[in-house]
Amino acid sequence: AQAVFDEALAVLKLAFTEERISFTGAHFSYENVPVELHPFQKPNPPLWYGIGSPEGAAVVVEQGFHGITLAKPAVAAEFA
């Protein structure tokens, strides 16, 4: 599942900044697809990532995402 997510995120980041996208990966393949809508925020809108573990918090930091969790406060404090 993580590999599919990573690939989909790469495609989205291309679509946020390009007029046409071409991408070939293990799970998705697109050739010269026009992008009709672009985000107002540049280079992309804020991206949010659900955090359920300290490893998930590390992904948020590495990718520059905003993080959100439904964990109880004591558990969420471990992520900080």
C-alpha positions as CSV (number, residue, x, y, z in Angstrom):
1,A,0.0,0.0,0.0
2,Q,2.8,2.4,0.8
3,A,4.3,2.0,-2.7
4,V,1.0,2.8,-4.3
5,F,0.6,5.9,-2.1
6,D,4.1,7.1,-2.9
7,E,3.5,6.7,-6.6
8,A,0.1,8.4,-6.5
9,L,1.6,11.3,-4.6
10,A,4.3,11.7,-7.2
11,V,1.7,11.9,-9.9
12,L,-0.3,14.5,-7.9
13,K,2.8,16.6,-7.4
14,L,3.4,16.6,-11.2
15,A,-0.2,17.5,-11.9
16,F,0.0,20.4,-9.5
17,T,2.8,22.0,-11.5
18,E,2.6,20.8,-15.1
19,E,0.3,21.5,-18.0
20,R,0.6,17.9,-19.2
21,I,1.9,14.9,-17.3
22,S,3.7,11.7,-18.4
23,F,4.6,9.2,-15.7
24,T,5.5,5.5,-15.7
25,G,5.8,3.6,-12.5
26,A,5.1,0.2,-11.1
27,H,1.4,0.9,-10.4
28,F,0.4,3.8,-12.7
29,S,1.3,4.9,-16.2
30,Y,0.2,8.1,-17.9
31,E,1.4,9.5,-21.2
32,N,0.9,13.2,-22.1
33,V,-2.3,13.7,-20.0
34,P,-3.6,17.3,-20.0
35,V,-4.1,18.9,-16.6
36,E,-7.1,21.2,-16.7
37,L,-7.3,22.5,-13.2
38,H,-4.4,23.9,-11.1
39,P,-4.3,24.7,-7.4
40,F,-4.4,28.3,-6.3
41,Q,-1.6,27.6,-3.7
42,K,1.8,27.3,-5.3
43,P,3.5,24.9,-5.8
44,N,0.6,22.8,-4.3
45,P,-2.1,23.0,-1.7
46,P,-1.3,21.9,1.9
47,L,-1.2,18.1,2.0
48,W,-2.4,16.3,5.1
49,Y,-1.2,12.9,6.3
50,G,-2.9,10.8,9.0
51,I,-0.5,9.8,11.8
52,G,-0.9,6.6,13.7
53,S,2.6,5.9,14.8
54,P,6.0,7.6,15.4
55,E,7.0,6.3,11.9
56,G,4.0,8.1,10.4
57,A,5.1,11.3,12.2
58,A,8.5,10.9,10.6
59,V,6.9,10.8,7.1
60,V,5.1,14.0,7.9
61,V,8.3,15.7,8.7
62,E,10.2,14.2,5.7
63,Q,7.5,15.1,3.2
64,G,6.6,18.5,4.7
65,F,3.0,17.5,5.2
66,H,0.6,18.7,7.8
67,G,-0.2,15.9,10.3
68,I,-3.5,14.8,11.9
69,T,-4.3,12.0,14.3
70,L,-7.2,10.5,16.1
71,A,-5.0,9.1,18.8
72,K,-5.6,9.8,22.4
73,P,-3.5,12.7,23.7
74,A,-1.1,10.5,25.7
75,V,-0.4,8.4,22.6
76,A,-0.2,11.5,20.3
77,A,2.4,13.0,22.6
78,E,4.7,10.2,21.6
79,F,4.6,11.4,18.0
80,A,5.8,14.9,18.8
